[in-house]
Amino acid sequence: MHRYVYHELAAGVTWLAGALIGWTVAVLVRGMPVGGDTVVKAIAYTAGCLAVLTLLHVSGIRWISGIRDLRAAAPLPSDVRPPRRDSFRVLLLPPYVILFLAPGPLTYFWPEDSLIAFLLPMDWLARSAAAVWWEHRTGRRVWRGCRHQEPWWLTYSSVRPPAPARTASDAPPA
């Protein structure tokens, strides 16, 4: 079980890292001239795409918004405790390794069209940003992977741990 925010962020960052490595190797091996304006345009397009997608995910639009999935999350079952710390060992799982390795050859063999490889993970990063906004707004943390049979099932827990029960000795003096 891991946090939804970390899952989306890890997917986007691993894809971007693989795309950046593949594009850098293509530039170094092939000696493609890369102008400063090309890099600035790519960063501007990527940042603009991230901003638009984040606004769409936060908006609540029926077929686009990621907030709808977070609102539909069920409460965390009482017998399940959220992990104290999220480990980065999840990045060594096969899906994340594939997300890291897949964009490298794409950007190496088609470096001219590599802007597409940099725009693909923006949806994951936008979902992560929208989830952070939603978690901060509602005071809940969203978890993924509570059920092994349904790993995409979302649950939530409170950000603050439940207050301990008061006893008679804890009561203020009368």
Contacts in CASP RR format, 6 or more apart in sequence:
PFRMAT RR
TARGET T0000
AUTHOR 0000-0000-0000
METHOD contacts of the structure
MODEL  1
MHRYVYHELAAGVTWLAGALIGWTVAVLVRGMPVGGDTVVKAIAYTAGCL
AVLTLLHVSGIRWISGIRDLRAAAPLPSDVRPPRRDSFRVLLLPPYVILF
LAPGPLTYFWPEDSLIAFLLPMDWLARSAAAVWWEHRTGRRVWRGCRHQE
PWWLTYSSVRPPAPARTASDAPPA
1 80 0 8 1.000
1 82 0 8 1.000
1 83 0 8 1.000
1 143 0 8 1.000
1 144 0 8 1.000
1 145 0 8 1.000
1 146 0 8 1.000
2 83 0 8 1.000
2 86 0 8 1.000
2 90 0 8 1.000
2 143 0 8 1.000
2 144 0 8 1.000
2 145 0 8 1.000
3 86 0 8 1.000
3 141 0 8 1.000
3 142 0 8 1.000
3 143 0 8 1.000
3 144 0 8 1.000
4 70 0 8 1.000
4 131 0 8 1.000
4 142 0 8 1.000
4 143 0 8 1.000
4 144 0 8 1.000
4 154 0 8 1.000
5 128 0 8 1.000
5 131 0 8 1.000
5 132 0 8 1.000
5 135 0 8 1.000
5 142 0 8 1.000
6 86 0 8 1.000
6 90 0 8 1.000
7 90 0 8 1.000
7 144 0 8 1.000
8 124 0 8 1.000
8 125 0 8 1.000
8 127 0 8 1.000
8 128 0 8 1.000
8 131 0 8 1.000
9 124 0 8 1.000
9 125 0 8 1.000
9 128 0 8 1.000
10 90 0 8 1.000
10 91 0 8 1.000
10 96 0 8 1.000
11 95 0 8 1.000
11 96 0 8 1.000
11 99 0 8 1.000
11 121 0 8 1.000
11 124 0 8 1.000
12 99 0 8 1.000
12 121 0 8 1.000
12 124 0 8 1.000
12 125 0 8 1.000
12 128 0 8 1.000
13 121 0 8 1.000
13 125 0 8 1.000
14 91 0 8 1.000
14 96 0 8 1.000
14 99 0 8 1.000
14 100 0 8 1.000
15 99 0 8 1.000
15 100 0 8 1.000
15 102 0 8 1.000
15 103 0 8 1.000
15 117 0 8 1.000
15 120 0 8 1.000
15 121 0 8 1.000
15 124 0 8 1.000
16 118 0 8 1.000
16 121 0 8 1.000
17 100 0 8 1.000
18 100 0 8 1.000
18 101 0 8 1.000
18 102 0 8 1.000
18 103 0 8 1.000
18 104 0 8 1.000
18 107 0 8 1.000
19 103 0 8 1.000
19 104 0 8 1.000
19 106 0 8 1.000
19 107 0 8 1.000
19 114 0 8 1.000
19 117 0 8 1.000
19 118 0 8 1.000
19 121 0 8 1.000
20 118 0 8 1.000
21 104 0 8 1.000
22 103 0 8 1.000
22 104 0 8 1.000
22 105 0 8 1.000
22 107 0 8 1.000
22 108 0 8 1.000
23 104 0 8 1.000
23 107 0 8 1.000
23 108 0 8 1.000
23 111 0 8 1.000
23 114 0 8 1.000
23 117 0 8 1.000
25 104 0 8 1.000
25 108 0 8 1.000
26 32 0 8 1.000
26 107 0 8 1.000
26 108 0 8 1.000
26 109 0 8 1.000
26 111 0 8 1.000
26 114 0 8 1.000
27 34 0 8 1.000
27 111 0 8 1.000
29 108 0 8 1.000
30 111 0 8 1.000
32 111 0 8 1.000
42 115 0 8 1.000
42 118 0 8 1.000
45 115 0 8 1.000
45 119 0 8 1.000
46 115 0 8 1.000
46 118 0 8 1.000
46 119 0 8 1.000
46 122 0 8 1.000
49 119 0 8 1.000
49 122 0 8 1.000
50 122 0 8 1.000
50 125 0 8 1.000
50 126 0 8 1.000
50 129 0 8 1.000
53 122 0 8 1.000
53 123 0 8 1.000
53 125 0 8 1.000
53 126 0 8 1.000
54 126 0 8 1.000
54 129 0 8 1.000
54 130 0 8 1.000
56 64 0 8 1.000
56 65 0 8 1.000
56 126 0 8 1.000
57 64 0 8 1.000
57 65 0 8 1.000
57 66 0 8 1.000
57 67 0 8 1.000
57 126 0 8 1.000
57 127 0 8 1.000
57 129 0 8 1.000
57 130 0 8 1.000
58 65 0 8 1.000
58 67 0 8 1.000
58 130 0 8 1.000
58 133 0 8 1.000
58 134 0 8 1.000
59 65 0 8 1.000
59 67 0 8 1.000
60 66 0 8 1.000
60 67 0 8 1.000
60 68 0 8 1.000
62 68 0 8 1.000
65 130 0 8 1.000
66 127 0 8 1.000
66 130 0 8 1.000
67 130 0 8 1.000
67 134 0 8 1.000
69 154 0 8 1.000
70 130 0 8 1.000
70 131 0 8 1.000
70 134 0 8 1.000
70 142 0 8 1.000
70 154 0 8 1.000
70 156 0 8 1.000
72 154 0 8 1.000
73 140 0 8 1.000
73 142 0 8 1.000
73 154 0 8 1.000
73 155 0 8 1.000
73 156 0 8 1.000
74 153 0 8 1.000
74 154 0 8 1.000
74 155 0 8 1.000
74 156 0 8 1.000
75 155 0 8 1.000
75 156 0 8 1.000
75 157 0 8 1.000
76 82 0 8 1.000
76 143 0 8 1.000
76 146 0 8 1.000
76 155 0 8 1.000
76 156 0 8 1.000
76 157 0 8 1.000
77 146 0 8 1.000
77 155 0 8 1.000
80 146 0 8 1.000
80 155 0 8 1.000
82 141 0 8 1.000
82 143 0 8 1.000
82 157 0 8 1.000
90 96 0 8 1.000
103 117 0 8 1.000
103 120 0 8 1.000
104 117 0 8 1.000
106 114 0 8 1.000
106 117 0 8 1.000
107 114 0 8 1.000
107 117 0 8 1.000
131 142 0 8 1.000
134 142 0 8 1.000
135 141 0 8 1.000
135 142 0 8 1.000
135 159 0 8 1.000
139 158 0 8 1.000
139 159 0 8 1.000
139 160 0 8 1.000
140 156 0 8 1.000
140 157 0 8 1.000
140 158 0 8 1.000
140 159 0 8 1.000
141 156 0 8 1.000
141 157 0 8 1.000
141 158 0 8 1.000
141 159 0 8 1.000
142 154 0 8 1.000
142 155 0 8 1.000
142 156 0 8 1.000
143 154 0 8 1.000
143 155 0 8 1.000
143 156 0 8 1.000
143 157 0 8 1.000
144 151 0 8 1.000
144 152 0 8 1.000
144 153 0 8 1.000
144 154 0 8 1.000
145 151 0 8 1.000
145 152 0 8 1.000
145 153 0 8 1.000
146 153 0 8 1.000
146 155 0 8 1.000
147 153 0 8 1.000
END
